[in-house]
């Protein structure tokens, strides 16, 4: 939804239900971990208002505009007294709702108590609702260079308990860090697992949910807070969450959560590409990219790359193609290593010179296939003749030659090709041409 400013809000209308899935809420982690002294409805109004802030271009006057219809759609309110209920929620938010924020400092910590929205203005003759954030809450909403959490507005929209919203946001804070460091690196495996399976001491969980003096028996706390929150989160958000109780003796000392992200169906041309939303598939795709980068680095250091350039089979421009170089390293260079073990580096050079002279235009887009086919055919042909005194025996196999014996001599080819060799090379050329045309 576009932010409506004082100058253009009369021209722009608020978006409604179809816009909600596009909206994100972004808050500083200190605010996520704070104690929300408010009920469900004021908390939801606050989250909805936060989703209207453009963090790249925050409102200078700390004001955003919503619409009554948007608010009623967000809360799924359609009864006749919705206006009076909305007024009551606003009044309650301003009179009783606030955040207790605890900031860790060098010498200890600092506590802040902030009323997030001190001013809400609306009238009886149009649809607009004007909301002004308190100046002290704004740093937790716009100064987000680090230590912030983003989550979907639609997730919050569907939660019916303030405890569900609070625990959901806390879980998002940890899972966001898991996804960030999983993609960017910088954390050990056990640290990633801690983000994905966060634990919280019971005394801290009671402070977070503002239930220090309520539901003192754990069975009541679990029934009213934990089970209700987890059930709603699993039903209405992007996550599947379970938890286990960690005991010290007979006492429940802490709660450990286990978070998994649901597979989101992505619609493309009317069809859902389930595979491309599968975490295992995405992880495999990421692993392949890492492997490709490693192969590319190896190829850039390989002597065979320079030999291909010298023989004009590879251009400096092609060297910048990561996929091409990775495929050469994986598919072709191991075969060149086998050939070098039999005929030496000079023999490899002579092979490349021949291949370069015989390469046709249609083989250029298929360089890896062309070079691989050429060297495999050459190895299979058995035409890797060497002087008898330095000869290394080899076993002829389909697609692969395995040297036998300890000697891997380096010998010079003659500058002239014998009639027998020429006949065999012509045969290989024809086979290569037929193979590349298929």
Secondary structure, 3 states (H helix, E strand, C coil): CCCCCCCCCCCCCCCCHHHHCCCEEEEEHHHHCCEEECCHHHHHHHHHHHCCCCCCCCCCCCEEEEEHHHHHHHHCCCCCCHHHHHHHHHHHHHHHCEEEEEEEECCEEEEEEECCCCEEEECCCCCEEEEECCHHHHHHHHCCCCCEEEEEHHHHHHCCCHHHHHHHHHHHHHHHHHHHHHHHCCCCHHHHHHHHCCEEEHHHHHHHCCCCCCCCCHHHHHHHHHHHHHHHHHHHCCEEEEEEEEEECCEEEEEEEEEEECCCCCEECCEECCHHHCHHHHHHHHHHHHHHHHHHHHHHHCHHHHHHHHCCCCCCCHHHCHHHHHHHHHHHHHHHHHHHHHHHHHHHHHHHHHHHHHCCHHHHHHHHHHHHHHHHHHHHHCCCCCCHHHCCCEEEECCEEEECCCCCCCCCCCCCCCHHHHHHHHHHHHHHHHHHHC
